[in-house]
Amino acid sequence: LARAGVVDAGGRGLCLLLDALVEVVTGESLRPAIEPVPAARPPATAVRETGSEAYAYEVQYLLHATDEAVARLRGELDALGDSLVIVGDGDTWNVHVHVNDVGAAIEAGVVAGRPHRITVTRFADQVPPPPPAAQPDGRAAVVVATGAGIAELFAAEGATVVPANPSTGELLDAIRATGAARVVVLPNDPNTRSVASAAAREAHGLGVKVSVVPTRSPVQALAALAVRDPKRRFEDDVIAMAEAAGACRYAEVCHASKEALTVAGPCRPGDVLALVEGEVHLIGADLLDTCTAVVDRMLGGGGELVTLLCGADAPEGLADRVREHVERSWPFVEVQAYEGGQPHYPLLLGVE
């Protein structure tokens, strides 16, 4: 790391935590314990992570071999080059070495066992990465949403809305279409989070900084967007949004489509299910009764604000009747209700 002009991120983070602790306890602000190391000037070839420049090739492969064969291989490769690393679990081994004689390094692996996924890198062919492209100004939010009403709510908050179950390319196109240099993505679904992370990595290569706030429900995204503040640093704004989303507990009410055994007991097709944070907590026969029961259960753990999103299949007046119940049973709790229009779930609710 020192040779490459890189700061150890984990060590630097620990020092920052300790500095913050000292400042809180003593009230005195300290100078950072580690000054940032200037980046090394890019050489004509890429900086190798370790080892002598006398060796021109990096050889890596996976190897199926016995402990005894690996011990012999270690001695043979050590005589061929440097930066030798062999790690494994007694059956599959990961072999890494810098050499000049590529053939001998691979043949030694063939003698020891069965090598596969062999890669050879010539250091002279590696080119330093180009400098990052100039970034446009501004920030933006991209939100994944299902339901016309929910999409309108997010659009009113200035967010770009992407339909549910997007591909990585669709999310990346939405990120680029914002024209912003810093974009926050709200996936609103555990399954979409990995897609959002992949799109964020692709956007980074295009010079756009993207942070994914791992929202699992539209009500969490509404809570996150409510605390956005363009006057804050982007990183601080993302932290505030993540904290707001995490402080919003969410629930979903739907009808069972088949017989199943849940943590709340067995259910049959047509039963009303109330899921809290993705787990079935209540099974009922009446939609309204189940909705009010799950609100009571969630508010039993504390809360000041309840957000209701009515689905496309919700009976008329469902939100009003849930609101009336909250006003009677929890007089100090505020209720906000919207027509979400989402399919499959007559009611989505959040408690903050």
C-alpha positions as CSV (number, residue, x, y, z in Angstrom):
1,L,0.0,0.0,0.0
2,A,2.8,2.4,0.9
3,R,4.6,1.7,-2.4
4,A,1.4,2.4,-4.4
5,G,0.7,5.6,-2.4
6,V,-2.5,4.3,-0.9
7,V,-3.9,4.9,2.6
8,D,-5.2,1.9,4.5
9,A,-8.9,2.7,4.5
10,G,-9.7,0.5,7.5
11,G,-6.9,1.9,9.6
12,R,-7.8,5.4,8.6
13,G,-11.4,4.8,9.6
14,L,-10.4,3.5,13.0
15,C,-8.3,6.6,13.6
16,L,-11.3,8.8,12.7
17,L,-13.5,6.9,15.2
18,L,-11.0,7.4,18.0
19,D,-10.5,11.1,17.1
20,A,-14.3,11.5,17.3
21,L,-14.4,9.8,20.7
22,V,-11.7,12.0,22.1
23,E,-13.5,15.1,20.8
24,V,-16.8,14.1,22.4
25,V,-15.2,13.2,25.7
26,T,-12.8,16.1,26.0
27,G,-14.5,18.7,23.8
28,E,-11.2,19.3,22.0
29,S,-10.8,18.9,18.3
30,L,-7.7,16.9,17.3
31,R,-5.7,17.1,14.2
32,P,-6.1,13.9,12.1
33,A,-3.6,11.3,13.3
34,I,-2.9,10.2,9.7
35,E,-2.3,12.7,7.0
36,P,-3.4,11.6,3.6
37,V,-0.5,10.2,1.5
38,P,-0.1,11.9,-1.8
39,A,-0.9,9.6,-4.7
40,A,2.1,8.2,-6.4
41,R,2.8,9.5,-9.9
42,P,1.5,6.8,-12.4
43,P,4.4,5.0,-13.9
44,A,4.6,3.8,-17.5
45,T,3.1,0.5,-16.4
46,A,0.6,-0.3,-13.7
47,V,1.9,-0.5,-10.1
48,R,2.2,-4.2,-9.1
49,E,0.8,-4.9,-5.7
50,T,4.1,-6.3,-4.3
51,G,7.3,-8.1,-5.4
52,S,10.3,-7.3,-7.5
53,E,10.2,-5.7,-10.9
54,A,12.6,-8.4,-12.1
55,Y,9.6,-10.7,-12.9
56,A,7.4,-9.8,-15.8
57,Y,4.3,-12.1,-15.4
58,E,1.7,-12.8,-12.8
59,V,0.3,-16.3,-12.9
60,Q,-2.8,-17.3,-11.0
61,Y,-4.9,-20.5,-11.0
62,L,-7.2,-22.7,-8.8
63,L,-5.8,-26.0,-8.0
64,H,-7.3,-29.3,-6.8
65,A,-4.4,-31.1,-5.0
66,T,-3.4,-32.8,-1.7
67,D,-1.6,-31.0,1.1
68,E,1.6,-32.9,0.4
69,A,1.5,-32.0,-3.3
70,V,0.9,-28.3,-2.5
71,A,3.9,-28.4,-0.1
72,R,6.1,-29.6,-3.0
73,L,4.5,-27.0,-5.3
74,R,5.3,-24.2,-2.9
75,G,9.0,-25.0,-3.0
76,E,9.1,-25.2,-6.8
77,L,7.2,-21.9,-7.3
78,D,9.3,-20.2,-4.7
79,A,12.4,-21.0,-6.8
80,L,10.8,-19.6,-9.9
81,G,9.8,-16.2,-8.7
82,D,8.3,-14.1,-5.8
83,S,5.1,-12.8,-4.4
84,L,4.1,-16.4,-3.9
85,V,0.7,-17.0,-2.2
86,I,-1.0,-20.3,-1.9
87,V,-4.2,-20.5,0.2
88,G,-6.9,-23.1,0.4
89,D,-9.0,-25.5,2.5
90,G,-7.2,-28.8,2.0
91,D,-8.9,-29.6,-1.4
92,T,-9.1,-26.4,-3.5
93,W,-6.2,-24.0,-3.5
94,N,-5.7,-20.5,-4.9
95,V,-2.2,-20.1,-6.4
96,H,-0.6,-16.7,-7.1
97,V,3.0,-16.0,-8.2
98,H,5.2,-13.6,-10.2
99,V,7.6,-15.3,-12.6
100,N,9.4,-15.0,-15.9
101,D,8.9,-18.6,-16.9
102,V,5.1,-18.9,-17.2
103,G,5.2,-22.4,-18.6
104,A,7.2,-23.8,-15.7
105,A,4.8,-22.2,-13.2
106,I,1.8,-23.8,-14.9
107,E,3.5,-27.2,-15.4
108,A,4.3,-27.3,-11.7
109,G,0.6,-27.0,-11.0
110,V,-0.2,-29.8,-13.5
111,V,2.3,-32.1,-11.7
112,A,0.8,-31.2,-8.3
113,G,-2.8,-31.7,-9.2
114,R,-5.5,-30.3,-11.5
115,P,-5.2,-26.6,-12.2
116,H,-8.1,-24.6,-13.8
117,R,-9.2,-21.0,-14.3
118,I,-5.6,-20.2,-15.2
119,T,-4.8,-16.5,-15.8
120,V,-1.6,-14.9,-16.9
121,T,-1.0,-11.1,-16.8
122,R,2.0,-9.4,-18.4
123,F,2.8,-6.3,-16.3
124,A,4.1,-4.3,-19.3
125,D,0.7,-4.6,-21.0
126,Q,-1.1,-3.0,-18.1
127,V,-2.0,0.7,-18.7
128,P,-2.8,3.2,-15.8
129,P,-6.5,4.0,-15.7
130,P,-7.4,7.3,-17.4
131,P,-8.2,10.3,-15.3
132,P,-11.8,10.6,-14.3
133,A,-14.0,12.6,-16.7
134,A,-15.3,16.0,-15.7
135,Q,-18.5,15.6,-13.8
136,P,-21.6,17.7,-14.3
137,D,-23.1,19.6,-11.5
138,G,-26.2,18.7,-9.4
139,R,-27.8,15.9,-7.5
140,A,-30.7,13.6,-8.2
141,A,-32.7,10.7,-6.9
142,V,-33.8,7.6,-8.8
143,V,-36.6,5.6,-7.2
144,V,-38.0,2.2,-8.2
145,A,-41.8,2.2,-7.8
146,T,-44.9,0.2,-8.6
147,G,-48.3,1.9,-8.8
148,A,-49.3,5.2,-10.5
149,G,-50.1,6.9,-7.2
150,I,-46.7,6.0,-5.6
151,A,-44.9,7.1,-8.8
152,E,-46.7,10.5,-8.6
153,L,-45.6,10.9,-4.9
154,F,-42.0,10.3,-5.8
155,A,-42.1,12.6,-8.9
156,A,-43.6,15.3,-6.7
157,E,-40.4,15.0,-4.5
158,G,-38.3,15.6,-7.6
159,A,-37.2,12.0,-8.1
160,T,-36.9,10.1,-11.3
161,V,-39.2,7.0,-11.2
162,V,-38.3,3.7,-12.7
163,P,-40.9,0.9,-13.0
164,A,-40.6,-2.2,-10.8
165,N,-38.1,-5.0,-11.5
166,P,-35.7,-3.0,-13.7
167,S,-32.6,-4.4,-15.3
168,T,-29.2,-3.0,-14.5
169,G,-29.2,-1.2,-17.9
170,E,-32.6,0.4,-17.2
171,L,-31.4,1.8,-13.9
172,L,-28.2,2.9,-15.4
173,D,-30.1,4.8,-18.2
174,A,-32.2,6.5,-15.6
175,I,-29.1,7.5,-13.6
176,R,-27.5,9.0,-16.7
177,A,-30.7,10.7,-17.8
178,T,-30.7,12.8,-14.6
179,G,-27.5,14.6,-15.8
180,A,-26.4,14.8,-12.2
181,A,-22.9,14.1,-10.8
182,R,-24.2,12.6,-7.6
183,V,-27.2,10.3,-7.6
184,V,-29.0,8.4,-4.8
185,V,-30.9,5.3,-5.7
186,L,-33.8,3.9,-3.7
187,P,-34.6,0.3,-4.8
188,N,-37.7,-0.2,-2.5
189,D,-37.2,-4.0,-2.8
190,P,-34.6,-6.4,-1.5
191,N,-34.4,-8.1,-4.9
192,T,-33.7,-4.8,-6.7
193,R,-30.9,-3.8,-4.3
194,S,-28.3,-6.0,-6.1
195,V,-29.4,-4.6,-9.4
196,A,-29.1,-1.0,-8.1
197,S,-25.6,-1.8,-6.7
198,A,-24.5,-3.1,-10.1
199,A,-25.8,0.0,-11.8
200,A,-24.0,2.2,-9.3
201,R,-20.7,0.4,-10.1
202,E,-21.3,0.9,-13.9
203,A,-22.1,4.6,-13.3
204,H,-18.9,5.1,-11.3
205,G,-17.0,4.2,-14.5
206,L,-18.8,7.0,-16.3
207,G,-17.9,9.6,-13.7
208,V,-21.1,9.6,-11.8
209,K,-21.1,9.0,-8.0
210,V,-24.0,6.9,-7.0
211,S,-25.1,5.8,-3.5
212,V,-27.7,3.1,-2.9
213,V,-30.0,3.6,0.2
214,P,-31.3,0.0,0.8
215,T,-35.0,0.8,1.1
216,R,-37.2,-2.2,1.1
217,S,-40.6,-0.5,0.8
218,P,-42.0,2.7,-0.8
219,V,-42.9,4.1,2.7
220,Q,-39.2,4.0,3.6
221,A,-38.3,5.8,0.4
222,L,-40.9,8.5,1.2
223,A,-39.2,8.9,4.7
224,A,-35.8,9.1,3.1
225,L,-36.8,11.7,0.5
226,A,-38.5,13.8,3.2
227,V,-35.1,14.6,4.8
228,R,-33.1,15.4,1.7
229,D,-31.2,18.7,2.0
230,P,-29.2,19.9,-0.9
231,K,-27.2,22.3,1.4
232,R,-25.6,19.3,3.1
233,R,-22.6,17.4,1.7
234,F,-23.8,14.6,-0.5
235,E,-22.3,11.9,1.7
236,D,-24.0,13.4,4.8
237,D,-27.3,13.7,2.9
238,V,-27.1,10.0,2.0
239,I,-26.5,9.1,5.7
240,A,-29.4,11.1,6.8
241,M,-31.7,9.5,4.2
242,A,-30.5,6.0,5.2
243,E,-31.1,6.8,8.9
244,A,-34.7,8.0,8.1
245,A,-35.4,4.9,6.0
246,G,-34.1,2.6,8.7
247,A,-36.2,4.4,11.3
248,C,-39.3,3.7,9.3
249,R,-40.8,0.3,10.1
250,Y,-43.0,-1.1,7.3
251,A,-45.8,-3.6,6.8
252,E,-47.7,-5.0,3.9
253,V,-51.3,-6.5,3.9
254,C,-52.2,-9.0,1.2
255,H,-54.3,-12.1,0.5
256,A,-52.8,-15.5,0.6
257,S,-52.7,-17.2,-2.8
258,K,-52.0,-20.7,-1.6
259,E,-51.8,-22.9,1.5
260,A,-48.6,-22.4,3.4
261,L,-47.1,-22.7,6.9
262,T,-45.9,-19.3,8.2
263,V,-44.3,-18.1,11.5
264,A,-47.8,-17.0,12.5
265,G,-49.3,-20.4,11.8
266,P,-50.9,-22.1,8.7
267,C,-52.7,-20.0,6.1
268,R,-55.2,-21.0,3.4
269,P,-55.9,-19.3,0.1
270,G,-57.9,-16.1,0.6
271,D,-56.7,-15.5,4.2
272,V,-55.6,-12.0,4.9
273,L,-51.9,-11.8,5.8
274,A,-50.1,-8.9,7.5
275,L,-46.3,-8.9,7.0
276,V,-44.1,-6.8,9.2
277,E,-40.6,-6.3,7.8
278,G,-41.1,-9.1,5.4
279,E,-42.3,-11.7,8.0
280,V,-46.0,-12.8,8.4
281,H,-47.1,-11.6,11.8
282,L,-50.9,-11.9,11.6
283,I,-53.4,-14.1,9.7
284,G,-57.0,-12.9,9.6
285,A,-60.3,-13.3,7.7
286,D,-61.3,-9.7,7.5
287,L,-59.2,-7.1,5.6
288,L,-60.1,-4.1,7.8
289,D,-59.6,-6.0,11.1
290,T,-56.2,-7.3,10.0
291,C,-55.1,-3.8,8.9
292,T,-56.1,-2.2,12.2
293,A,-54.5,-5.1,14.2
294,V,-51.2,-4.7,12.4
295,V,-51.2,-0.9,13.0
296,D,-51.8,-1.5,16.7
297,R,-49.0,-4.1,16.8
298,M,-46.6,-1.7,15.2
299,L,-47.6,1.3,17.2
300,G,-47.2,-0.8,20.4
301,G,-43.4,-0.4,19.8
302,G,-43.7,3.4,19.6
303,G,-44.4,5.8,16.7
304,E,-45.5,9.3,15.9
305,L,-46.4,9.1,12.2
306,V,-48.3,6.4,10.2
307,T,-48.2,6.5,6.4
308,L,-50.9,4.5,4.5
309,L,-50.6,3.6,0.8
310,C,-53.8,2.1,-0.5
311,G,-53.5,-0.4,-3.4
312,A,-55.4,-0.8,-6.6
313,D,-57.5,-3.6,-5.2
314,A,-58.3,-1.8,-1.8
315,P,-62.0,-1.4,-1.0
316,E,-63.2,2.1,-1.0
317,G,-62.8,3.9,2.3
318,L,-60.2,1.5,3.7
319,A,-57.7,4.3,4.5
320,D,-60.4,6.4,6.1
321,R,-61.5,3.6,8.4
322,V,-57.9,2.8,9.4
323,R,-57.3,6.5,10.1
324,E,-60.4,6.6,12.3
325,H,-59.2,3.6,14.3
326,V,-55.8,5.3,14.9
327,E,-57.4,8.5,15.9
328,R,-59.5,6.7,18.5
329,S,-56.8,4.3,19.8
330,W,-53.7,6.4,19.4
331,P,-54.8,10.1,19.6
332,F,-51.2,11.5,19.6
333,V,-50.3,9.8,16.3
334,E,-50.5,11.6,13.0
335,V,-51.8,9.7,9.9
336,Q,-51.1,10.4,6.3
337,A,-52.9,8.4,3.6
338,Y,-52.4,8.3,-0.1
339,E,-53.7,6.4,-3.1
340,G,-50.7,4.3,-4.0
341,G,-52.2,2.2,-6.8
342,Q,-49.8,-0.7,-6.1
343,P,-50.9,-4.2,-7.2
344,H,-51.2,-7.3,-4.9
345,Y,-51.1,-5.3,-1.6
346,P,-54.4,-3.5,-0.6
347,L,-52.4,-1.6,2.0
348,L,-48.8,-0.7,2.6
349,L,-48.0,1.2,5.8
350,G,-45.1,2.7,7.5
351,V,-44.5,3.8,11.1
352,E,-42.0,6.5,12.1
